[in-house]
Amino acid sequence: MTVLPDDGLSLAAEFPDATHEQWQRLVEGVLRKSGKDVSGEAAEDALSTKLEDGLITRPLYTAPETADETGFPGFAPFIRGGSPAGGAAAGWDVRQRYVGNDPVRVNEAVLTDLENGVTSLWLSLDGGLGGLPVDALPRALDGVYLDLAPVSLDAGAEYADAGRALLRLYAERQVAPGAARANLGADPLGHEARTGEVLDLAGAVGLAREAAAHWPGVRSLLVDALPYHEAGGSAAEELGLSLATGVAYLRALTEGAPAAEGLGADAALGQLEFRYAATADQFLTIAKFRAARRLWARIAEACGAPDAGAQRQHAVTSPVMMTRRDPWVNMLRTTVACMAAGVGGADSVTVLPFDHELGLPDAFARRIARNTSTILLEESHLARVIDPAGGSYYVEQLTDELAHAAWEFFQTIEKAGGLAAALRSGLVADRLAATWAERSKRLAKRREPITGVSEFPLLSEKPVEREPAPAGPTGGLPRVRRDEAYEALRARSDAHLAATGNRPRIFLAALGPAAAHTARATFAANLFQAGGVEPVHDPVSVDPATAAEAYAASGADGMAVLCSSDPLYEEQAEAVAAALRAAGATTVFLAGKPGTSAGAVDEYVFAGCDAVAVLSSVLDRMGVSL
């Protein structure tokens, strides 16, 4: 065995440093082999990916391209974490969400979860929207050690009554003021975003003053960015709107200071908690939480309280990414999102149950949700490293670019008169709608795939049934879901199945051997199944002599699609298409590049086509409707 000398020399010391230009030349060579004759920056651009907010993910990041100094964990600008130790002491706070208006059932779920890994509670207390009545709060928290389990309230317009009810409960159960940990959930602007109902900030200010004076561990105001995320907003828009909300609350809290009626900047900053969505885009989520802390630290610095600028963050796995079809895949999405939020430095993380979009979660779904954090904390040891993403050239650069994009949008909101004015003028709604419209195009073209929905759907899956959840608030910004366009198509297919006993069908006319047609047959099958159209691929291969008989036996509803290689299309497409039409096919598709076998077929399906438009048209022509 050779023992290397312990002289501090690098193992790569005798190898020359590679330059960026050398790497570019290697990339150029690879791209030329794929038919792309590009060089220099154009070669890198060919491998780059465009994100929302004008961000671009490049194929290579190096030290000279990274952002400025990021500081140390626990110190301004808090990019690397709000505390010096990060989550290394105990990990992030595992916060479970509870909805429903039965305090007994909520209490049973609360106690079960607290005994099995949950460390804080998120309660819906808006009786008018199916949440717990405020006076049911003591029963829902019966048996809970309130000095050990922090409570976060979500009470909509009833936030003042709910907040004071919780404070009274602390007093009645003799919880020491310094031991109480809670967020009272006052978020008038967030409520307006969700419902359109305008609330006075005076109630929130009153709660904050009471908490600051008597309950040092209680925060009164919540800056909830979920309404903007759920309306289709991008990461930068979510951050920018959260800044605008936080600044509006700081202005209200500090008005009149240093007189007795206003809070100082330090105290006001200590009354806010921020809630953000965590998605399955792990790097963007990590960057979002790091950028949020940096941005809020800048606000605190402008307020003259830089040391009080450590943003308190609550991460919630994105409701927008949750699917109703094949909901089991949601477990994977929420695992990645939870990991990203934890790595990004979130203080509390809520993993929504995989059946969140189907109704009230059952015990199994709640168990999986809480155990997602437990596995990441206890078995993967994610919290044992402080800022594990720190120093990654990509993450640092993405954090910087996202922060700049968010700050620009925040300034737009401020120039419009602040968040309240921007909401009421329609500026926010229009901006988020435009962002969602662009994203919807990517979803429709399957540029942003949804596993189990737009990719690899399973038409034979049995639906997961759940008790209906309480109706959510309406009247404000819309709520969107990634799967909504495909869900509408699948609903039409379900109705057809219920009425006829069969799903709408299309015949896959595969030409030649498996090696020639398998790739495109698989593509076509997945595409049509995404709209609830059953592909019939029997027999495995057809030719001009057998196509008509195979189509007639398939039970297809007037549609067929040719699947093969380009050379076989040239040989057989025209004859096979003619045979299919003679057997009753009214539309013949070809899976491949538009223009292939021009004149022989009616339409084309290909990677990047508008799948939603194609599938909607197919169902229309098949006479399939709700």
C-alpha positions as CSV (number, residue, x, y, z in Angstrom):
1,M,0.0,0.0,0.0
2,T,1.3,3.4,-1.0
3,V,1.2,6.0,1.8
4,L,0.9,9.6,0.6
5,P,3.0,12.2,2.4
6,D,1.1,14.4,4.8
7,D,2.6,17.6,3.5
8,G,-0.6,19.4,2.6
9,L,-0.2,18.9,-1.1
10,S,-3.3,18.5,-3.2
11,L,-3.8,15.2,-5.0
12,A,-4.5,17.2,-8.1
13,A,-1.4,19.4,-7.7
14,E,0.4,17.9,-10.8
15,F,-2.6,18.3,-13.0
16,P,-3.0,21.7,-14.9
17,D,-6.2,23.7,-14.2
18,A,-8.7,23.4,-16.9
19,T,-10.0,26.7,-18.3
20,H,-13.5,27.7,-19.1
21,E,-12.6,27.9,-22.8
22,Q,-11.3,24.3,-22.8
23,W,-14.6,23.1,-21.3
24,Q,-16.6,25.1,-23.9
25,R,-14.6,23.4,-26.8
26,L,-15.5,20.0,-25.4
27,V,-19.1,21.0,-25.3
28,E,-19.0,22.2,-28.8
29,G,-17.7,18.9,-30.0
30,V,-20.5,17.0,-28.3
31,L,-23.1,19.3,-29.7
32,R,-21.8,19.0,-33.2
33,K,-22.2,15.2,-33.0
34,S,-25.9,15.9,-32.2
35,G,-26.2,18.2,-35.2
36,K,-25.8,21.6,-33.5
37,D,-23.0,23.6,-34.9
38,V,-22.6,26.3,-32.2
39,S,-19.6,27.6,-30.4
40,G,-18.6,29.8,-27.4
41,E,-21.4,31.3,-25.4
42,A,-23.9,29.8,-27.9
43,A,-22.8,26.3,-26.9
44,E,-23.5,27.1,-23.2
45,D,-26.8,28.7,-24.1
46,A,-27.9,25.5,-25.9
47,L,-27.5,23.6,-22.6
48,S,-29.1,26.2,-20.5
49,T,-32.7,26.0,-19.1
50,K,-35.0,29.0,-18.8
51,L,-36.9,29.4,-15.5
52,E,-39.6,31.8,-14.5
53,D,-38.7,35.4,-13.5
54,G,-36.1,35.6,-16.2
55,L,-33.8,33.2,-14.4
56,I,-31.6,30.9,-16.4
57,T,-30.0,27.7,-15.2
58,R,-26.6,27.3,-16.9
59,P,-24.7,24.0,-17.4
60,L,-21.6,25.1,-15.4
61,Y,-21.0,27.4,-12.5
62,T,-17.5,28.4,-11.2
63,A,-16.2,30.4,-8.3
64,P,-15.7,33.7,-10.2
65,E,-19.4,33.7,-11.1
66,T,-20.8,33.4,-7.6
67,A,-22.5,36.1,-5.6
68,D,-20.9,38.4,-3.0
69,E,-20.0,37.3,0.5
70,T,-22.9,35.5,2.1
71,G,-21.8,36.0,5.7
72,F,-22.1,33.5,8.5
73,P,-25.1,31.5,9.9
74,G,-27.0,33.5,12.4
75,F,-25.6,36.9,11.3
76,A,-26.9,39.4,8.9
77,P,-27.8,39.1,6.0
78,F,-28.9,35.6,7.4
79,I,-28.6,33.9,4.0
80,R,-27.0,30.9,5.7
81,G,-29.6,30.6,8.4
82,G,-31.4,32.6,11.1
83,S,-29.3,31.1,14.0
84,P,-25.6,30.2,14.3
85,A,-26.4,26.5,14.9
86,G,-29.0,26.2,12.2
87,G,-31.2,23.2,12.9
88,A,-28.3,21.1,14.2
89,A,-29.7,21.1,17.8
90,A,-33.1,19.5,17.1
91,G,-33.8,19.9,13.4
92,W,-36.7,21.8,12.0
93,D,-40.0,22.1,13.8
94,V,-42.4,19.5,12.4
95,R,-45.8,21.3,12.1
96,Q,-48.9,19.4,11.2
97,R,-52.0,21.1,9.8
98,Y,-55.6,20.4,11.1
99,V,-58.9,21.2,9.4
100,G,-62.4,20.3,10.2
101,N,-65.1,21.6,12.6
102,D,-65.3,18.7,15.0
103,P,-63.1,19.5,18.0
104,V,-63.1,15.9,19.3
105,R,-61.8,14.5,16.0
106,V,-59.2,17.3,15.7
107,N,-58.1,16.6,19.3
108,E,-57.7,12.9,18.6
109,A,-55.5,13.6,15.5
110,V,-53.5,16.2,17.5
111,L,-52.7,13.9,20.3
112,T,-51.8,11.0,18.0
113,D,-49.5,13.2,16.0
114,L,-47.8,14.7,19.0
115,E,-47.1,11.2,20.3
116,N,-45.5,10.3,17.0
117,G,-43.1,13.0,15.9
118,V,-45.1,16.2,15.4
119,T,-43.7,19.1,17.4
120,S,-46.1,22.0,16.6
121,L,-49.7,22.4,15.6
122,W,-51.4,24.5,12.8
123,L,-55.1,24.9,13.4
124,S,-57.8,26.3,11.2
125,L,-60.2,28.3,13.4
126,D,-62.6,29.9,11.0
127,G,-66.0,28.5,11.8
128,G,-67.6,30.2,8.8
129,L,-65.4,28.2,6.4
130,G,-65.6,24.8,8.0
131,G,-62.8,25.3,10.5
132,L,-63.2,25.0,14.3
133,P,-65.4,27.5,16.1
134,V,-63.2,29.7,18.2
135,D,-64.9,28.6,21.4
136,A,-64.0,25.0,20.5
137,L,-60.3,25.7,20.8
138,P,-59.9,24.5,24.5
139,R,-61.5,21.1,23.6
140,A,-59.3,20.7,20.5
141,L,-56.2,21.3,22.6
142,D,-57.4,19.2,25.6
143,G,-54.5,17.1,26.9
144,V,-51.9,19.2,25.0
145,Y,-48.9,20.5,26.9
146,L,-49.0,24.0,25.7
147,D,-45.6,24.9,27.1
148,L,-44.1,22.2,24.9
149,A,-46.2,22.3,21.7
150,P,-46.2,25.6,19.8
151,V,-49.5,26.5,18.2
152,S,-50.1,28.4,15.0
153,L,-53.6,29.7,14.2
154,D,-55.2,30.3,10.9
155,A,-58.5,32.1,11.6
156,G,-59.1,34.4,8.7
157,A,-61.4,37.3,9.7
158,E,-61.7,35.9,13.2
159,Y,-58.0,36.3,13.9
160,A,-58.5,38.7,16.8
161,D,-61.0,36.6,18.7
162,A,-59.0,33.4,18.0
163,G,-55.7,35.0,19.1
164,R,-57.1,36.2,22.4
165,A,-58.8,32.9,22.9
166,L,-55.4,31.2,22.7
167,L,-53.8,33.7,25.1
168,R,-56.7,33.2,27.6
169,L,-56.1,29.4,27.3
170,Y,-52.4,29.9,28.1
171,A,-53.4,31.9,31.2
172,E,-56.1,29.4,32.3
173,R,-53.6,26.5,32.1
174,Q,-51.0,28.5,33.9
175,V,-48.5,28.5,31.1
176,A,-45.6,30.8,32.0
177,P,-45.5,33.8,29.6
178,G,-41.9,33.0,28.7
179,A,-42.8,29.3,27.9
180,A,-45.7,30.0,25.4
181,R,-44.7,29.6,21.8
182,A,-47.3,30.5,19.2
183,N,-48.3,32.5,16.1
184,L,-51.7,34.1,16.4
185,G,-52.2,34.2,12.7
186,A,-53.2,37.8,12.2
187,D,-52.9,38.3,8.4
188,P,-55.4,40.9,7.2
189,L,-53.7,41.4,3.8
190,G,-53.4,37.7,3.2
191,H,-57.1,37.3,4.1
192,E,-57.9,40.1,1.6
193,A,-55.9,38.3,-1.1
194,R,-57.8,35.1,-0.5
195,T,-61.3,36.5,-0.1
196,G,-61.4,40.1,-1.4
197,E,-62.6,41.2,2.1
198,V,-60.9,44.2,3.4
199,L,-59.9,44.1,7.1
200,D,-58.6,46.9,9.3
201,L,-55.0,46.4,10.5
202,A,-56.0,47.8,13.9
203,G,-56.9,44.4,15.4
204,A,-53.6,42.9,14.3
205,V,-51.7,45.9,15.8
206,G,-53.6,45.4,19.1
207,L,-52.7,41.7,19.3
208,A,-49.1,42.5,18.6
209,R,-48.9,45.1,21.3
210,E,-50.4,42.7,23.8
211,A,-48.0,39.9,22.8
212,A,-45.0,42.1,22.9
213,A,-45.9,43.4,26.3
214,H,-46.8,40.1,28.0
215,W,-46.0,37.0,25.9
216,P,-42.3,37.2,24.7
217,G,-42.5,33.9,22.8
218,V,-45.7,34.7,20.9
219,R,-45.7,36.2,17.4
220,S,-49.0,37.8,16.4
221,L,-48.7,38.5,12.7
222,L,-48.4,36.1,9.8
223,V,-47.1,37.0,6.4
224,D,-48.6,34.2,4.3
225,A,-47.3,34.0,0.8
226,L,-49.4,30.9,-0.1
227,P,-52.3,32.9,-1.6
228,Y,-49.9,34.2,-4.2
229,H,-48.3,30.9,-4.8
230,E,-51.7,29.2,-5.1
231,A,-52.8,31.9,-7.6
232,G,-50.0,30.8,-9.9
233,G,-47.2,33.2,-8.8
234,S,-43.6,32.5,-9.4
235,A,-40.9,32.2,-6.7
236,A,-39.8,35.8,-7.2
237,E,-43.4,37.1,-7.1
238,E,-44.1,35.1,-3.9
239,L,-41.1,36.7,-2.3
240,G,-41.8,40.2,-3.5
241,L,-45.4,40.1,-2.3
242,S,-44.3,38.7,1.1
243,L,-41.9,41.7,1.4
244,A,-44.6,44.1,0.6
245,T,-46.9,42.5,3.2
246,G,-44.2,42.5,5.8
247,V,-43.4,46.2,5.2
248,A,-47.1,47.1,5.4
249,Y,-47.3,45.4,8.8
250,L,-44.1,47.0,10.0
251,R,-45.5,50.4,9.1
252,A,-48.7,49.7,11.1
253,L,-46.9,48.3,14.1
254,T,-44.3,51.1,14.4
255,E,-46.7,54.0,13.7
256,G,-46.5,56.4,16.6
257,A,-43.2,55.0,17.9
258,P,-41.3,55.9,20.0
259,A,-44.4,56.9,21.9
260,A,-46.3,54.4,23.9
261,E,-48.8,53.5,21.2
262,G,-46.2,52.2,18.7
263,L,-43.7,49.3,18.8
264,G,-40.0,49.9,18.2
265,A,-38.5,48.3,15.0
266,D,-36.9,45.5,16.9
267,A,-40.1,44.5,18.7
268,A,-42.2,44.9,15.5
269,L,-39.8,42.7,13.5
270,G,-40.1,40.1,16.3
271,Q,-43.9,39.9,15.8
272,L,-43.8,38.5,12.2
273,E,-43.5,35.0,10.9
274,F,-43.4,34.2,7.1
275,R,-45.0,31.3,5.4
276,Y,-43.7,30.1,2.0
277,A,-44.5,27.2,-0.4
278,A,-41.9,24.5,-0.9
279,T,-42.0,22.7,-4.2
280,A,-40.4,19.6,-5.7
281,D,-38.0,21.9,-7.6
282,Q,-35.4,21.4,-4.9
283,F,-32.8,23.9,-5.9
284,L,-35.3,26.7,-6.5
285,T,-36.9,26.0,-3.1
286,I,-33.5,26.0,-1.4
287,A,-32.7,29.3,-3.1
288,K,-36.1,30.8,-2.2
289,F,-35.7,30.4,1.5
290,R,-32.2,31.7,1.5
291,A,-33.1,34.6,-0.7
292,A,-36.1,35.4,1.6
293,R,-33.9,35.8,4.6
294,R,-31.4,38.0,2.7
295,L,-34.3,40.2,1.5
296,W,-35.9,40.6,4.9
297,A,-32.5,41.3,6.4
298,R,-32.2,44.3,4.0
299,I,-35.7,45.5,5.1
300,A,-34.6,45.3,8.8
301,E,-31.4,47.1,8.0
302,A,-33.4,49.9,6.4
303,C,-35.5,50.0,9.5
304,G,-32.4,50.5,11.7
305,A,-32.6,47.1,13.3
306,P,-30.2,44.9,11.3
307,D,-29.6,42.4,14.2
308,A,-33.4,41.7,14.4
309,G,-33.7,40.8,10.8
310,A,-33.6,37.0,11.1
311,Q,-36.7,36.0,9.3
312,R,-38.8,33.3,11.0
313,Q,-39.9,30.9,8.3
314,H,-42.7,28.3,8.0
315,A,-42.5,26.1,4.9
316,V,-45.6,24.3,3.5
317,T,-45.3,21.7,0.7
318,S,-46.9,23.2,-2.3
319,P,-50.7,22.6,-2.8
320,V,-50.3,23.6,-6.4
321,M,-48.1,20.6,-7.2
322,M,-50.5,18.0,-5.6
323,T,-52.4,15.8,-7.9
324,R,-55.8,14.1,-7.6
325,R,-54.9,11.3,-10.1
326,D,-52.3,8.8,-8.8
327,P,-52.1,10.7,-5.5
328,W,-49.4,8.3,-4.2
329,V,-46.8,10.1,-6.3
330,N,-47.5,13.1,-4.0
331,M,-45.5,11.3,-1.3
332,L,-42.4,11.7,-3.5
333,R,-43.2,15.3,-4.3
334,T,-43.6,16.3,-0.7
335,T,-40.5,14.4,0.4
336,V,-38.3,16.4,-2.1
337,A,-40.1,19.6,-1.1
338,C,-39.6,18.9,2.6
339,M,-35.9,18.1,2.1
340,A,-35.5,21.4,0.1
341,A,-37.2,23.5,2.8
342,G,-35.1,21.9,5.5
343,V,-31.9,22.4,3.6
344,G,-32.9,25.9,2.7
345,G,-33.1,26.7,6.4
346,A,-36.9,26.8,7.1
347,D,-37.6,26.9,10.9
348,S,-40.9,24.9,10.6
349,V,-42.0,22.6,7.9
350,T,-45.5,21.3,7.2
351,V,-45.8,18.3,4.8
352,L,-49.3,18.2,3.4
353,P,-50.8,14.7,3.3
354,F,-50.7,13.0,-0.1
355,D,-54.5,13.0,-0.3
356,H,-54.7,16.7,0.5
357,E,-56.5,17.5,-2.8
358,L,-59.0,14.7,-2.3
359,G,-60.6,15.8,1.0
360,L,-59.9,15.3,4.7
361,P,-56.7,13.2,5.1
362,D,-57.0,9.8,6.8
363,A,-54.8,8.5,9.6
364,F,-52.4,6.8,7.2
365,A,-51.9,10.0,5.2
366,R,-51.2,12.0,8.3
367,R,-48.7,9.4,9.5
368,I,-46.8,9.5,6.2
369,A,-46.8,13.3,6.2
370,R,-45.2,13.5,9.7
371,N,-42.9,10.6,9.1
372,T,-41.5,12.3,6.0
373,S,-39.8,14.9,8.2
374,T,-38.8,12.2,10.8
375,I,-37.0,10.1,8.2
376,L,-35.1,13.2,6.8
377,L,-34.2,14.3,10.3
378,E,-33.5,11.1,12.1
379,E,-32.3,8.7,9.3
380,S,-30.9,11.1,6.7
381,H,-29.5,13.5,9.3
382,L,-30.2,16.5,7.1
383,A,-30.3,19.0,10.0
384,R,-26.9,18.0,11.4
385,V,-25.2,20.1,8.8
386,I,-25.5,23.9,9.0
387,D,-26.5,25.4,5.6
388,P,-25.6,22.3,3.6
389,A,-26.2,24.2,0.3
390,G,-23.8,26.9,1.3
391,G,-20.8,27.2,-1.0
392,S,-22.6,25.5,-3.9
393,Y,-21.8,27.8,-6.9
394,Y,-25.1,27.1,-8.4
395,V,-27.2,27.6,-5.3
396,E,-25.4,30.8,-4.3
397,Q,-25.8,32.3,-7.8
398,L,-29.5,31.2,-8.0
399,T,-30.1,32.7,-4.6
400,D,-28.6,36.0,-5.7
401,E,-30.5,36.2,-9.0
402,L,-33.8,35.2,-7.3
403,A,-33.3,37.9,-4.6
404,H,-32.7,40.6,-7.3
405,A,-35.8,39.5,-9.3
406,A,-38.0,39.5,-6.1
407,W,-36.6,42.9,-5.0
408,E,-37.5,44.4,-8.4
409,F,-41.1,43.1,-8.1
410,F,-41.3,44.4,-4.5
411,Q,-40.3,47.8,-5.7
412,T,-43.1,47.6,-8.3
413,I,-45.6,47.0,-5.6
414,E,-44.3,49.8,-3.4
415,K,-44.4,52.2,-6.4
416,A,-48.1,51.3,-6.8
417,G,-48.8,52.4,-3.3
418,G,-48.1,49.3,-1.4
419,L,-49.7,45.8,-1.3
420,A,-53.2,46.9,-0.3
421,A,-53.4,49.3,-3.3
422,A,-51.8,46.8,-5.6
423,L,-54.4,44.1,-4.6
424,R,-57.4,46.5,-5.0
425,S,-56.2,47.9,-8.4
426,G,-55.8,44.4,-9.9
427,L,-52.1,44.8,-10.4
428,V,-51.3,41.6,-8.4
429,A,-54.1,39.6,-9.9
430,D,-53.0,40.5,-13.5
431,R,-49.3,39.9,-12.8
432,L,-50.0,36.4,-11.3
433,A,-52.5,35.5,-14.1
434,A,-49.9,36.3,-16.7
435,T,-47.3,34.2,-15.0
436,W,-49.8,31.3,-14.7
437,A,-50.8,31.6,-18.3
438,E,-47.2,31.1,-19.4
439,R,-46.7,28.2,-17.1
440,S,-50.0,26.6,-18.3
441,K,-48.5,26.6,-21.8
442,R,-45.5,24.6,-20.5
443,L,-47.8,22.2,-18.7
444,A,-50.0,21.8,-21.8
445,K,-47.0,21.0,-23.9
446,R,-45.7,18.7,-21.2
447,R,-42.5,20.7,-20.9
448,E,-43.2,20.6,-17.2
449,P,-44.2,17.0,-16.8
450,I,-46.6,15.7,-14.1
451,T,-45.9,12.1,-13.3
452,G,-49.1,10.0,-13.2
453,V,-51.0,12.7,-14.9
454,S,-49.4,14.1,-18.1
455,E,-46.7,11.4,-18.0
456,F,-47.3,7.7,-17.4
457,P,-50.9,7.9,-16.4
458,L,-52.7,4.8,-15.3
459,L,-56.3,4.7,-16.6
460,S,-57.1,1.5,-14.6
461,E,-56.2,3.0,-11.3
462,K,-59.0,2.9,-8.6
463,P,-60.0,6.4,-7.3
464,V,-59.0,7.2,-3.8
465,E,-62.0,8.3,-1.8
466,R,-61.9,10.7,1.1
467,E,-64.4,12.6,3.2
468,P,-64.9,16.1,1.7
469,A,-62.8,18.8,3.2
470,P,-64.4,22.1,4.3
471,A,-64.8,24.6,1.5
472,G,-61.9,27.1,1.3
473,P,-62.3,30.8,1.1
474,T,-63.3,32.4,-2.2
475,G,-63.8,35.9,-3.6
476,G,-60.1,36.9,-3.9
477,L,-57.3,35.5,-6.0
478,P,-58.0,32.2,-7.8
479,R,-56.5,28.9,-6.7
480,V,-54.8,27.0,-9.5
481,R,-53.4,23.4,-9.7
482,R,-50.8,22.0,-12.1
483,D,-53.1,19.1,-13.0
484,E,-56.3,21.1,-13.6
485,A,-56.3,21.0,-17.4
486,Y,-55.6,17.2,-17.5
487,E,-58.1,16.7,-14.6
488,A,-60.8,18.2,-16.8
489,L,-60.0,15.9,-19.6
490,R,-60.0,12.8,-17.3
491,A,-63.3,13.8,-15.9
492,R,-64.8,13.7,-19.4
493,S,-63.4,10.2,-19.9
494,D,-64.8,9.1,-16.5
495,A,-68.2,10.3,-17.5
496,H,-68.0,8.4,-20.8
497,L,-66.9,5.3,-18.9
498,A,-69.9,5.6,-16.5
499,A,-72.3,6.1,-19.3
500,T,-71.1,3.5,-21.8
501,G,-69.0,1.0,-19.8
502,N,-65.9,1.9,-21.9
503,R,-63.4,4.7,-22.1
504,P,-62.9,6.5,-25.4
505,R,-60.4,4.5,-27.5
506,I,-57.8,5.2,-30.2
507,F,-56.1,2.5,-32.3
508,L,-52.3,2.4,-32.3
509,A,-51.2,1.3,-35.8
510,A,-47.6,0.3,-35.2
511,L,-45.6,-0.5,-38.3
512,G,-42.7,-2.8,-38.6
513,P,-40.8,-4.6,-35.8
514,A,-40.7,-3.5,-32.1
515,A,-37.4,-1.8,-32.5
516,A,-38.9,0.5,-35.1
517,H,-42.2,1.4,-33.4
518,T,-41.8,1.0,-29.6
519,A,-40.5,4.5,-28.8
520,R,-43.2,6.3,-30.7
521,A,-46.0,3.8,-29.7
522,T,-45.0,4.4,-26.0
523,F,-45.0,8.1,-26.6
524,A,-48.5,8.1,-28.2
525,A,-50.0,5.8,-25.6
526,N,-48.8,8.1,-22.8
527,L,-50.0,11.1,-24.6
528,F,-53.6,9.9,-25.2
529,Q,-53.9,8.3,-21.8
530,A,-53.2,11.7,-20.2
531,G,-56.6,12.7,-21.6
532,G,-58.4,9.6,-20.6
533,V,-58.3,8.0,-24.1
534,E,-57.5,4.3,-24.0
535,P,-54.9,3.2,-26.6
536,V,-55.5,-0.1,-28.2
537,H,-52.3,-1.7,-29.4
538,D,-53.5,-5.1,-30.6
539,P,-52.0,-6.6,-32.7
540,V,-48.5,-5.4,-31.9
541,S,-47.8,-4.6,-35.6
542,V,-49.9,-4.0,-38.7
543,D,-49.3,-3.4,-42.4
544,P,-51.5,-2.3,-45.3
545,A,-53.0,-5.8,-45.5
546,T,-54.0,-6.2,-41.9
547,A,-54.6,-2.6,-40.7
548,A,-58.3,-2.4,-41.6
549,E,-59.3,-5.7,-39.8
550,A,-57.2,-4.7,-36.7
551,Y,-58.9,-1.3,-36.6
552,A,-62.4,-2.7,-36.9
553,A,-61.7,-5.1,-34.0
554,S,-60.2,-2.4,-31.7
555,G,-63.4,-0.6,-30.9
556,A,-61.7,2.7,-31.6
557,D,-63.9,5.8,-31.7
558,G,-62.9,7.0,-35.2
559,M,-59.3,7.7,-34.4
560,A,-56.0,5.9,-35.2
561,V,-52.3,6.9,-34.8
562,L,-49.4,5.6,-36.9
563,C,-46.3,4.7,-34.9
564,S,-43.0,3.8,-36.4
565,S,-39.7,5.0,-37.8
566,D,-39.4,7.6,-40.5
567,P,-38.2,5.1,-43.1
568,L,-41.2,2.8,-42.5
569,Y,-43.5,5.9,-42.7
570,E,-42.2,6.5,-46.1
571,E,-42.8,2.9,-47.2
572,Q,-46.2,2.2,-45.5
573,A,-47.9,5.3,-44.1
574,E,-50.0,6.2,-47.1
575,A,-51.3,2.7,-47.7
576,V,-51.9,2.0,-44.0
577,A,-53.7,5.3,-43.5
578,A,-55.9,4.6,-46.5
579,A,-56.8,1.2,-45.1
580,L,-57.7,2.7,-41.7
581,R,-60.0,5.3,-43.3
582,A,-61.7,2.5,-45.4
583,A,-62.4,0.7,-42.1
584,G,-64.0,3.8,-40.6
585,A,-61.3,6.0,-39.1
586,T,-62.2,9.6,-39.5
587,T,-58.8,11.0,-38.3
588,V,-55.4,9.4,-38.7
589,F,-52.6,10.9,-36.6
590,L,-48.9,10.3,-37.1
591,A,-46.5,10.2,-34.1
592,G,-43.5,12.1,-35.4
593,K,-42.3,15.3,-36.9
594,P,-44.9,17.4,-38.6
595,G,-44.6,17.1,-42.4
596,T,-43.6,13.5,-42.3
597,S,-45.6,11.6,-44.9
598,A,-47.4,14.8,-45.8
599,G,-50.8,14.2,-47.4
600,A,-51.1,10.7,-46.1
601,V,-52.2,11.6,-42.5
602,D,-54.5,14.2,-41.0
603,E,-52.6,15.4,-37.9
604,Y,-49.4,14.9,-35.9
605,V,-48.5,14.3,-32.3
606,F,-44.9,15.0,-31.2
607,A,-42.8,16.0,-28.3
608,G,-43.7,19.6,-27.5
609,C,-47.1,19.6,-29.1
610,D,-50.0,21.2,-27.2
611,A,-51.2,18.0,-25.6
612,V,-54.2,19.6,-23.9
613,A,-55.4,21.1,-27.1
614,V,-54.9,17.9,-29.0
615,L,-56.7,15.8,-26.4
616,S,-59.6,18.2,-26.0
617,S,-60.1,18.2,-29.8
618,V,-60.0,14.4,-29.8
619,L,-62.6,14.1,-27.1
620,D,-64.8,16.6,-28.9
621,R,-64.7,14.7,-32.1
622,M,-65.4,11.5,-30.2
623,G,-68.5,13.1,-28.7
624,V,-67.1,12.8,-25.2
625,S,-68.4,15.4,-22.8
626,L,-69.4,15.7,-19.1
